[in-house]
């Protein structure tokens, strides 16, 4: 099979930026990025989602096998007034079709082209190509509170501008022997 020594790395990532326009907003923090990818060298380091072994404090199947067709990176990063941080995960794919959240990988061509659906849209991405969508929304919250000092209802409005950059990138075919754990990366 074509994927004996190689696999496709497909990444779905949403960047979220928030800007407080008026009023007050809370702040959410996201954490746990689990992989690092270097496009210049096509090196991927990470922890593949799998079974956690509490005795060794390790994920038990963090290895690419001869059955691995694809590693699917999924994540979200946040910046701005209302949120910050990043969270990512790597999913190993052996069989097709494969459904992960709102992305379904249907087939992979020998050159690394991926056929998939994302949020109900069918797409085809050749290696080193990207699909993206930018959405800007204004979130307005109007609330009334009782003020016991004045014995009146006091209203206020909070406005937050949200910018979402949703993208799917086909990083193409990577060599299986160039995948390493995060521990491998941090040893240098």
C-alpha positions, -999 to 999 in steps of 0.1 A, spaced: 0 0 0 11 36 -6 10 44 31 35 18 42 62 45 47 41 76 45 9 91 59 -11 122 52 -12 150 77 -46 169 76 -52 197 100 -85 214 110 -79 245 132 -101 273 143 -86 306 155 -109 327 177 -101 364 185 -123 385 208 -124 422 212 -144 440 239 -163 469 223 -184 480 253 -191 468 288 -176 438 305 -168 402 294 -154 372 313 -123 355 301 -120 318 292 -87 300 290 -81 270 267 -51 247 273 -35 215 261 -18 217 227 -6 182 220 14 185 188 39 207 170 44 207 132 73 222 113 62 227 76 97 235 64 111 201 74 77 182 74 84 170 110 55 163 133 59 158 170 30 150 192 8 127 213 -17 106 194 -51 103 211 -52 69 226 -55 49 258 -40 65 289 -20 42 312 -21 56 347 7 33 359 32 47 334 15 82 331 17 78 293 -5 73 263 -1 37 254 -3 38 216 17 69 206 32 51 176 25 52 139 21 18 124 21 3 89 -17 7 90 -16 45 96 -30 63 66 -34 97 81 -29 118 112 -57 143 117 -48 173 137 -78 191 153 -76 222 174 -86 257 184 -66 287 195 -80 318 213 -67 353 217 -81 387 228 -103 401 256 -126 372 262 -104 341 257 -68 329 253 -48 297 249 -48 267 225 -60 231 225 -51 205 199 -53 167 194 -39 141 169 -62 113 157 -47 83 140 -67 70 110 -65 34 98 -98 30 80 -121 51 58 -145 67 61 -135 82 94 -157 107 113 -141 131 138 -164 158 152 -177 177 122 -151 163 97 -155 131 77 -125 118 57 -140 98 28 -109 89 7 -72 96 2 -55 95 -32 -20 81 -37 -6 116 -41 -20 127 -8 -52 144 -20 -79 141 6 -117 139 -1 -138 149 29 -168 167 42 -166 195 67 -197 210 83 -219 195 56 -197 207 26 -179 182 4 -143 193 -3 -112 180 -20 -77 193 -9 -45 185 -27 -13 184 -8 -1 218 5 -35 234 -1 -58 251 24 -95 259 27 -104 287 51 -134 308 61 -135 340 80 -165 349 101 -170 381 122 -199 383 146 -210 409 172 -223 395 204 -245 419 223 -258 411 258 -284 434 273 -292 428 309 -311 445 337 -302 444 374 -319 456 404 -299 483 422 -309 483 459 -292 517 466 -315 535 441 -344 510 443 -343 510 404 -337 486 376 -304 495 360 -296 482 325 -263 478 306 -251 464 274 -220 443 267 -207 441 232 -179 417 221 -166 414 185 -157 378 176 -135 369 147 -134 332 137 -108 319 112 -117 283 104 -92 264 82 -85 229 69 -49 223 56 -36 193 38 1 193 47 6 164 23 26 132 26 50 129 55 75 102 62 65 79 91 100 79 105 99 117 109 71 115 135 82 118 171 68 123 205 69 157 223 94 141 246 117 136 216 114 172 207 122 185 242 153 163 246 174 187 224 
